[in-house]
């Protein structure tokens, strides 16, 4: 089309030819090859509408291509918006699940910490109970010596009462009337022997008094410990049951934490 427009024939066609003017043939063309005015006009009428027809087709093609490109752009934009919405929704779901799992892990960690603290306290109480049981076993081992002390104390008390009665009978119950005669040497010997016995008993009593005080304090402590023994054993039994239940709970929580990880 550009070649036709740039040629002299195209120029003459674009300008238009009058029927009265005669077309000058180019050099080398015979007069017989000349075209008549009617033929030229018919040829012009056939060739002239081609130029605007091509221009309209080009414009329509350009318009169609622009509409297709705009439609494709809208489709791509809508697809981009859909993917952005899907990604945002997936991120929201993932963040909510992450927060939920973090909350569950925190609650599990807190429960495990509380259980660990309670188990530690129970272990401390168990140590105290073991120490008390050791003390009770030691005191039970000393019970035989306490029973022996009771027998010795009873014997000493009997000896002391007998000596007091003998001294009373030898001093206060002497016949001093009706012409009673007393051997002074025998009375003196009896009094001296009684004094010696009393001094020996006093020294023995002085030696035994600290032991008696210590043993009496131990006996009082043993009585108090024996009074608390049954209650402590019951508490120990309850604590053992509680510790077993807490261990089962701790194992289950550790299993849940392992599954979550």
C-alpha positions as CSV (number, residue, x, y, z in Angstrom):
1,X,0.0,0.0,0.0
2,X,2.9,2.4,0.7
3,X,4.5,1.5,-2.6
4,X,1.2,2.3,-4.4
5,X,1.0,5.7,-2.6
6,X,4.6,6.6,-3.4
7,X,4.3,5.7,-7.1
8,X,3.2,8.3,-9.6
9,X,0.1,6.3,-10.4
10,X,-0.8,6.3,-6.8
11,X,-0.3,10.1,-6.7
12,X,-2.5,10.6,-9.7
13,X,-5.1,8.4,-8.1
14,X,-5.0,10.2,-4.8
15,X,-5.3,13.6,-6.6
16,X,-8.0,12.4,-9.0
17,X,-8.2,12.8,-12.7
18,X,-10.6,14.7,-14.8
19,X,-12.3,12.9,-17.7
20,X,-11.2,15.5,-20.2
21,X,-7.5,15.2,-19.4
22,X,-5.7,12.5,-21.1
23,X,-3.2,10.3,-19.3
24,X,0.3,10.7,-20.7
25,X,1.8,7.3,-21.1
26,X,5.3,6.7,-20.0
27,X,8.1,6.3,-22.5
28,X,8.3,3.0,-24.2
29,X,4.6,2.4,-24.1
30,X,2.8,2.2,-27.4
31,X,-0.4,4.1,-28.1
32,X,-2.3,0.9,-28.4
33,X,-1.5,0.2,-24.7
34,X,-3.1,3.4,-23.6
35,X,-6.1,3.2,-21.4
36,X,-9.4,4.8,-22.3
37,X,-10.9,7.3,-19.8
38,X,-13.8,5.0,-19.0
39,X,-11.3,2.2,-18.2
40,X,-9.3,4.6,-16.1
41,X,-12.4,5.7,-14.2
42,X,-13.5,2.2,-13.6
43,X,-10.1,1.2,-12.4
44,X,-10.1,4.2,-10.1
45,X,-13.6,3.4,-8.8
46,X,-12.3,-0.1,-8.1
47,X,-9.0,0.8,-6.4
48,X,-9.9,4.0,-4.5
49,X,-12.0,2.4,-1.6
50,X,-9.2,0.0,-0.6
51,X,-7.2,2.6,1.4
52,X,-9.9,3.6,4.0
53,X,-11.0,-0.1,4.2
54,X,-7.5,-1.1,5.3
55,X,-7.3,1.8,7.7
56,X,-10.7,0.8,9.3
57,X,-9.6,-2.8,9.6
58,X,-6.3,-1.8,11.3
59,X,-8.1,0.4,13.7
60,X,-10.6,-2.4,14.5
61,X,-7.7,-4.8,15.0
62,X,-5.9,-2.4,17.3
63,X,-9.2,-1.8,19.2
64,X,-9.8,-5.5,19.5
65,X,-6.2,-6.1,20.7
66,X,-6.6,-3.4,23.3
67,X,-9.9,-4.8,24.5
68,X,-8.3,-8.3,24.8
69,X,-5.3,-6.9,26.6
70,X,-7.5,-5.0,29.0
71,X,-9.6,-8.1,29.6
72,X,-6.5,-10.2,30.2
73,X,-5.2,-7.5,32.5
74,X,-8.4,-7.5,34.5
75,X,-8.3,-11.3,34.7
76,X,-4.7,-11.3,35.9
77,X,-5.5,-8.6,38.4
78,X,-8.5,-10.5,39.7
79,X,-6.3,-13.7,39.9
80,X,-3.7,-11.7,41.8
81,X,-6.3,-10.4,44.2
82,X,-7.6,-14.0,44.7
83,X,-4.1,-15.3,45.5
84,X,-3.5,-12.4,47.8
85,X,-6.7,-13.1,49.7
86,X,-5.9,-16.9,49.8
87,X,-2.4,-16.1,51.1
88,X,-3.8,-13.7,53.7
89,X,-6.4,-16.2,54.9
90,X,-3.8,-18.9,55.1
91,X,-1.4,-16.6,57.0
92,X,-4.3,-15.7,59.4
93,X,-5.1,-19.4,60.0
94,X,-1.4,-20.3,60.5
95,X,-0.9,-17.4,62.9
96,X,-4.1,-18.4,64.9
97,X,-2.9,-22.0,65.0
98,X,0.6,-20.9,66.1
99,X,-0.9,-18.7,68.9
100,X,-3.1,-21.6,70.0
101,X,-0.2,-24.0,70.1
102,X,2.0,-21.5,71.9
103,X,-0.8,-21.0,74.5
104,X,-1.1,-24.8,74.9
105,X,2.6,-25.2,75.3
106,X,2.7,-22.4,77.9
107,X,-0.1,-24.0,79.8
108,X,1.6,-27.4,79.7
109,X,4.9,-25.8,80.8
110,X,3.1,-24.0,83.7
111,X,1.4,-27.2,84.7
112,X,4.6,-29.2,84.6
113,X,6.3,-26.4,86.7
114,X,3.6,-26.6,89.3
115,X,3.8,-30.3,89.4
116,X,7.6,-30.2,89.7
117,X,7.3,-27.7,92.6
118,X,4.7,-29.9,94.3
119,X,6.8,-33.0,93.8
120,X,9.8,-31.2,95.2
121,X,7.8,-30.2,98.3
122,X,6.5,-33.7,98.7
123,X,10.1,-35.0,98.4
124,X,11.2,-32.6,101.2
125,X,8.3,-33.8,103.4
126,X,9.3,-37.4,102.6
127,X,12.9,-36.6,103.8
128,X,11.5,-35.2,107.0
129,X,9.4,-38.3,107.5
130,X,12.4,-40.5,106.9
131,X,14.4,-38.5,109.5
132,X,11.6,-38.9,112.0
133,X,11.4,-42.6,111.2
134,X,15.1,-42.9,111.8
135,X,14.7,-41.1,115.2
136,X,11.9,-43.4,116.1
137,X,14.0,-46.5,115.2
138,X,16.9,-45.2,117.4
139,X,14.6,-44.6,120.3
140,X,13.1,-48.0,119.8
141,X,16.6,-49.4,120.1
142,X,17.0,-47.6,123.4
143,X,13.7,-48.9,124.9
144,X,15.5,-51.9,126.2
145,X,17.9,-49.7,128.2
146,X,14.9,-47.7,129.5
147,X,13.2,-50.9,130.7
148,X,16.4,-52.0,132.4
149,X,16.6,-48.6,134.1
150,X,13.1,-49.1,135.4
151,X,14.2,-52.4,137.0
152,X,17.3,-50.8,138.5
153,X,15.3,-47.8,139.8
154,X,12.8,-50.2,141.4
155,X,15.7,-52.0,143.1
156,X,17.3,-48.8,144.3
157,X,14.0,-47.6,145.7
158,X,13.5,-50.8,147.6
159,X,17.0,-50.6,149.0
160,X,16.5,-47.0,150.0
161,X,13.2,-47.8,151.7
162,X,14.8,-50.7,153.5
163,X,17.7,-48.6,154.8
164,X,15.3,-45.9,156.0
165,X,13.2,-48.4,157.9
166,X,16.3,-50.0,159.4
167,X,17.7,-46.7,160.5
168,X,14.3,-45.7,161.9
169,X,14.1,-49.0,163.8
170,X,17.6,-48.7,165.1
171,X,17.4,-45.1,166.3
172,X,13.8,-44.1,167.1
173,X,12.4,-47.4,168.4
174,X,15.0,-48.0,171.1
175,X,13.6,-48.9,174.6
176,X,14.6,-46.1,176.9
177,X,12.5,-46.9,180.0
178,X,12.0,-49.9,182.3
179,X,15.7,-50.2,183.0
180,X,16.7,-50.9,179.4
181,X,20.4,-51.2,178.8
182,X,22.1,-50.3,175.5
183,X,25.5,-51.2,174.2
184,X,26.9,-47.9,173.1
185,X,29.5,-49.4,170.8
186,X,26.9,-51.5,169.0
187,X,24.7,-48.5,168.5
188,X,27.6,-46.5,167.3
189,X,28.6,-49.2,164.9
190,X,25.0,-49.4,163.6
191,X,24.8,-45.7,163.1
192,X,28.2,-45.6,161.4
193,X,27.2,-48.4,159.1
194,X,23.9,-46.7,158.3
195,X,25.7,-43.4,157.6
196,X,28.1,-45.2,155.3
197,X,25.2,-46.9,153.5
198,X,23.5,-43.5,153.1
199,X,26.7,-41.9,151.8
200,X,27.2,-44.6,149.3
201,X,23.5,-44.3,148.2
202,X,23.9,-40.5,148.0
203,X,27.0,-40.8,145.8
204,X,25.2,-43.4,143.6
205,X,22.2,-41.1,143.4
206,X,24.3,-38.1,142.5
207,X,26.0,-40.1,139.8
208,X,22.7,-41.3,138.5
209,X,20.8,-38.0,138.6
210,X,22.1,-36.6,135.3
211,X,21.4,-40.0,133.6
212,X,18.0,-40.0,135.1
213,X,17.3,-36.5,133.8
214,X,18.5,-37.3,130.4
215,X,16.6,-40.6,130.2
216,X,13.5,-38.9,131.5
217,X,13.7,-36.2,128.8
218,X,14.3,-39.0,126.2
219,X,11.3,-40.8,127.5
220,X,9.2,-37.7,127.3
221,X,10.4,-37.1,123.7
222,X,9.7,-40.7,122.9
223,X,6.2,-40.4,124.2
224,X,5.6,-37.3,122.0
225,X,7.2,-39.0,119.0
226,X,5.1,-42.1,119.5
227,X,2.0,-39.9,119.8
228,X,2.8,-38.3,116.4
229,X,4.0,-41.5,114.8
230,X,0.7,-42.9,113.8
231,X,-0.5,-39.5,112.4
232,X,2.7,-39.1,110.4
233,X,2.5,-42.6,109.0
234,X,-1.0,-41.9,107.8
235,X,0.2,-38.6,106.2
236,X,3.1,-40.4,104.6
237,X,0.7,-43.0,103.1
238,X,-1.5,-40.2,101.7
239,X,1.5,-38.4,100.3
240,X,2.8,-41.5,98.6
241,X,-0.6,-42.0,97.0
242,X,-0.6,-38.3,95.9
243,X,3.0,-38.6,94.5
244,X,2.1,-41.7,92.5
245,X,-0.9,-39.8,91.0
246,X,1.3,-36.8,90.3
247,X,3.9,-38.9,88.6
248,X,1.2,-40.4,86.3
249,X,0.0,-36.9,85.4
250,X,3.5,-35.7,84.8
251,X,4.2,-38.6,82.4
252,X,1.0,-37.9,80.5
253,X,1.8,-34.2,80.2
254,X,5.4,-35.0,79.0
255,X,3.8,-37.3,76.4
256,X,1.5,-34.5,75.2
257,X,4.4,-32.0,75.1
258,X,6.5,-34.5,73.0
259,X,3.6,-35.0,70.6
260,X,3.1,-31.2,70.2
261,X,6.8,-30.7,69.5
